[in-house]
């Protein structure tokens, strides 16, 4: 459903109603005036775990944090993370490859599989260590992986608001303070889990700080060490442990499911379009085989992948963009509240008004994207289409656009390349495809493809 005339719609959070801007020009005006809005408090988990991270802070504090984190997201540093992305992709997809030696074909939960890669990658890039040894302990004494608990607390907190209207109203009125007023049993239980998550993260930071205090020649290329270098060597007193922990959790939250979803959706569409799948595979083989002895040693091909190779993979890049267009993990932004009266186009907003921008609406504009419902990655290689950048903004726009977009695209490419080299990707026609909006937009059930061991002569 797309109509040129539709510029806005309405949405509600609890008892409050807000404007959704749909028109690209209006969306642009909202995001170029980022300082006129603040992000609405998320759920209890979000506010407790990372409301002081880059994702939510504002004004001077946002500028300071963004400037600092931008150093770790610059192209040179991301280039240095490529070996991590490759290693994690080959370990997690490699387990499936091992299983295929016996079974030949396996049904795959495609988004969850990609999320395993992106979750482990954030841990390794931020903390410089695997997530597999990091556990949280619950009140009954049982242990869970920190990586699993991080996802579970955010989902549980989201469901609490979805299923308990009173809690939702209380939260809409009081925001992050709602936990202090007549907390319910379920809120208190969740709060204990959130405290345990932060305690474990703090332990990681303290342990690493002690290691570096003993030997300052050991600073490595990861986010935590960059923070600690800034506090220990440059004596930057503004950075606190709380800021470090909240930014780890913020990046985990912002970067794991989004990137996993983009890549899982791409692999799902490739299962439906075997010709495009084969063309993408050929593109990879062409770029990589010039450096290797043959096309047959798949590990040698994958290991030879460099950052420069990624720049040559035009079709792979376009497949990810087409995935973002059809099922954008973030179809809108976090709802905003106007902090002052402001005019957006002809719309006069008052201080306190709720606002959102729905990018996805323009991704289906037939004037910009011919046959918008169809998966057609070649449209991105055709210069005539989508010239107006404000019609395609899966990473948002303006000063508060996604700081991790290159990071996410490179991770996504690594996963696609490993999967295409090693597997034939077939559709699971028995599973009905349903899309839902949860913490992100994606498939309800994602056992949507089969991986089949590739006959390497193809
Ligand atoms: C396909 C993958 C991704 C998509 C579609 C995506 C999308 C977005 C969007 C739409 C926003 C704006 C949110 C808002 O303003 O309310 C955003 C912001 C952000 N993203 Fe991403 N993102 C992705 C990957 C990542 C990755 C991999 C990371 C980090 C590892 C990351 C970290 C962030 C952060 C920290 C912000 C807040 C920036 C700020 O406010 O200055 N994202 N992202």
Boltz pocket constraint, residues with backbone or C-beta under 6 A from the ligand:
constraints:
  - pocket:
      binder: B
      contacts: [[A, 54], [A, 55], [A, 56], [A, 66], [A, 122], [A, 250], [A, 251], [A, 252], [A, 254], [A, 255], [A, 256], [A, 258], [A, 259], [A, 262], [A, 328], [A, 329], [A, 330], [A, 332], [A, 333], [A, 334], [A, 335], [A, 393], [A, 394], [A, 395], [A, 396], [A, 399], [A, 400], [A, 401], [A, 402], [A, 403], [A, 404], [A, 405], [A, 407], [A, 408]]
      max_distance: 6.0
